[in-house]
Amino acid sequence: MDDELKRRLEQIENRVALLERNQELIAAGQRRSSLRSLWRRPPIWTFEQYPPRLLNLNAFKATPAVSANAPRIAMVTPSYNHAQYLGATIESIVSQNYPNLTYHVQDGASIDGTIDLLKSLGERVSWTSAPDKGQSNAINLGFAGADCEIMAYLNSDDMLLPGTLAYIANYFMSHPDVDVVYGHRVFVDREGLEVGRAVLPPHDRKALQYADYIPQETMFWRKRVWDRIGPIDESFHYAMDWDFIMRAQDAGFKFVRLPRFLACFRIHDAQKTASTYAVGVREMGILRRRVLGFDPTQMQIRRAIAPYLAKQLAYHYAYKLRLMRY
């Protein structure tokens, strides 16, 4: 082999080696980018995690038995012009066949067919349709005079998963020291197809002061919480659930994250208006200043919730790899 051929072969080998190195660097960069993306948008707040698929209700835990002395649960659904989703919300509650349930739909004088839907249900559901002052006011109106031991509200586009009410009742009966509970959630799209899941780590009191990570649609509380801290604050129109949660936590009530998927959170375009987001930013700022005593920067918020998000990421992949089952 002459010198010129050797030189050309060396040049080719060097180029191949350089290409392989570049591919390694690109792959490493993609991995770092993926990790940064996960950190910026962790699974707990990533709604669309995979292509839509049928929601298989049989894949979740079976409905537990309920004793004859099951505690009375009062649930309210605030509603306004959500006829396309409300039927599924109502069905997800009444189909639980919980023996001691009070359920009321508080509608804000909808004009989209909601009233016809409610009338068609006969006596299956208690309901009122009249102008109100917003979602917080509707929730309070719905709970007025409620005679119960456990309370919860479910928005008119969300759904309970089968067996949730029986499971909640049994848990509260066997854990008299616990006041507020919540669990894992499923994300569904406007058609009711599953697009993601959020598996949460145990309750973190400190992280909750900086960010509301509790899935409202999965949350239930004892009436003694409501009686002590008062109803939903109607001055809040976006962060009313976080305000209620923080008042309950500050009052010393005990929170527990339950090891079960409890409800579905529906994703649709109507939730993503700029005006609602602006209201949310303002209200979350009010709550942080009230709870923390100062207005934290975004960096301070990220640092404060970083340990919780790291745990959530670990729980997410442990569940995805079937190391954890719920």
N, C-alpha and C positions, 0 to 999 in steps of 0.2 A: 504494500500500500504506500503510495507516494505521499510526500509531505502535504501537498495541496489538499488531497482527499482527507488526510487526518485532520487538517485544520478545519475543513468544512464540517466534518462529523462532530468535532468539538463544539463548533458554533451551534449546530443543531441541538446537541445535548444540553448546552447552556440555555438555549431558548426554551427547550422543553422543561428544564428545571425551573426557569424563571416563570413560565406559565403555571406550573404546578404550585409554586410558591404564591403566585398571585391568586390562584384559586383558593388556597388555604386562607389567605388574608381576607378575601371576599367572604368566604364562609364564616370566618371568625367575626367579621364585621356584621354579617347578617344575624349571627347568634346574639351579639351584643345589642344590635338594634331591636331584636325580638324581646330580649330581656328588658331593655329600656321601655319598649312599648307596653310590656306587661306591667312594669312599675308605674308608668303614666296612667294606664287604664287597666287596673287589676280585674280579675274575673268577677269580683263582687259587683262591679259597676259596668261590666261589659255585657250588654243585653243580648246582642246577636253573635253567638259564639260558634254556631254551625248552621248549615242549610236547614230550612224548615222541615220538620218531620212530624208525623202524627203523635199526639200526646197519648201515650199508652198508660191509662190510669191503672191498669192491672200490674204495672211494674213497681208501683209503690206499695208500702206496707199495708196489710189487711186492716180492716176496721176492727178495733178492739171491742170487746163486750162492755156494756155499761150497766152499772148496778141500778137497782130500783130507786135508790135515793140520790140519783144523779143531780148535781147542782143545776140551778136554773141559769141558762146563758141568755143574755140579751144581745142581739146584733142589730146594727143599723146600716143601711146602705143609703148614703146621700147620692142623689141622682139629678142630672139635668141634661136633657137631649142626648141620652146614651142608649136609645132603644135598641140599636144594633148589637150592643153588648150586654144590656141589662138582663135579658132573658137567661143567658148563660150564668151570670152572677147569681141570680135568684135560684136557679136550678141547682147550682153547686152547694147551696146552703140547705134548701128544703130536702134535697135528695139524701142528705146525711141521715135523715130519719132519727134525729136526736130527740129523745122523749121529753125533754124539758127545755124547749127553746121558745124564746120570744123574738120574733123577727119583724122588723119594720122598714119599709122603704120610704124615705123622706124625699119627695121629688119637688124640684123648684119650679113647677108650672111649665113643664116641657111642652114643646109644640111639634115633636118629631114622631109621634106615635107611641110614646112611652105610656100615656094614660090608657090607650086602647089595650096595650100589653098588660098593664096592671089589672084592668077590668077583666080581662080574659082569664086571670088566675083565680078568680072567685075568692074563696075564703082561705086559700093556701097562704096568702101573705097579707099582713096588715100594711096599709099604705096611706099616704096623704100627699096631695099635689097642690102646692100653693107657693106664691112668691116668697123667697127667703133672701137673706143677706149674704149668701155665699155658702161654700162647703162647710165651714166651721159651724155656722149658724144652723145648717141643716142637720148636722150630727147632733148638736145639742137639743134641737127640737125633737129629733127621733128618740133620744134617750130620756126625754122628760117623763118623770114619774115611773121609770123602769123599775120593776120589782125583780131583782136578780142577785146572783152571787158573783157572776163572771160577765165581763163586758168585752165587746170588740166591734169595730166597724170595718166594713168591706166596701171599697169603692165600686162604682157601677160598671167598671170594666175589668175587674179582677175576679178570681175564682178561688174557692176553697178546694183542696184536694180531698178525696174520699177518706172518711174516718177521722178527720181533723177534730171535730167537736167531741167525739168520744174520747180521743186521746187526750185532749186538753182537759176535759172534765176529770178523767182518771188521774192525770198528773197533779192537778190542783188538790184532789182529794187525798192523795198520798204524800203531798208535800205542803203541809199547812203553813210553813214558814216562807214560801215563795209567793210573791205578789204580782210579778209581771213576767210573761214568757213570750218567746218568739222562736222561729225556726228557720229552716232552709227554704229557699224559694225556687220556683221554676219560671223562666221567661217564656211568654208566648207572644205570637204576632197578632195582628188584627183578625186573622182568620182562625185563631185558636191553635195554631201549629207551634210546637215547641221549638225554640231557637237557642236556649241556653239554660244553665242552672247555676245557682250560687249556693255553695256550701260554706257556712260561717264557722269560725272558731268560737270558743267560749266568750262570754260577755266580758268586755273590757271597759271598765268605768272611765278611765282616763281618756281613751281614744274617743269615746262618745261625747266628751266635752268639746272636741274639735270637729267631729264629723258625724253625721247621723248615718250609721250603717245598718240600723235595725229595719228589716222589711216590714213596713206597716201592715201589709195585708196578712202577715202571719202573727201579729201581736194580739195577745189577750191579757186582761188584767182583772184583778179582784175589784169588786165594787167599792171596797174600803179605800182603794187608791183614789177613785173618783170623788168619794165623799170627803176625803181629807184635802186634796189639792185643788178640787174644783173641776169644772168642765173644760172643754176645749176653749182656748183663748180665741175669741172671734176677731181679734185685731190681726191675727195671722191668717193668711190666705194660701200660703205655700208650705211653710215650715211648722204648721200647727201640730203635727204629730211629734216632731222633734222637741218643740216647746213642752208638750205634755209629758214626753219621756224624761226630759231633763228636770222638770218639776218633781216628777215621781222619784227620780234618782236622788235629787237633792234632799228630798223628804225622808230618805233612808229606806225606801222600799227595795226589796230584793228582786233582782232580775236574773233570769236563767235562759240561756239559749238551749232549746230542746233538740235532741238528735233525730229529727224527722223533717221531711218535706211537708209543709203545711198548706201552701197556697201558690197560686200562679199570678204573676204580675204581667199585665198585658202591655205590649209596646205598640203605640200607634202615633201617627203624625200630630194629632191634636195635643199631645203632651209636650211638644217641642217648640212652642211659640216663644218668640223673643221677649214678649211682654211678661210672660210668666217667669221666665228665667231671671229677668231683671228684678222682679218682686222677690224671687227666691234668694238672690244674692243679698239684697237689702235685709231680709228677715233673718237670714243665717248670720249676718254681721251683728244684728241686734242681739241674737241669742249668745253668740260667742262673747261679746262684750259683757253681757249680763253674768254669764257663768264664770268666765275667766278673769274678768276685771280689766281686760285690755283688748285691743283689736289686733289679733295675731296676723303676721304676714303669711303669704302662701307657703313660704319656706318653713316657717314655724309650724304651720298646720301639717305639712308633709312629714316633717321630722317627728311630730307628736304621734301621728297615726302609722308611721313606718313599721313599728313592731307588730301592730295588729294586721296590717296588710301583708307582712311577711308570713304570719301565721295563716292568713286566709289563703295565700298562694300555696302554702304547704298542704292545707286541707283540700284545696281544689284538686291538686294533682294526686293526692292520696286517694281521693274519691274517684278521679278519672282512671287511675290505675287499678281500681278495685281493692285497694288496701284498706279502705273504709267503705262501709255499706250502710245505707239509710233506707 
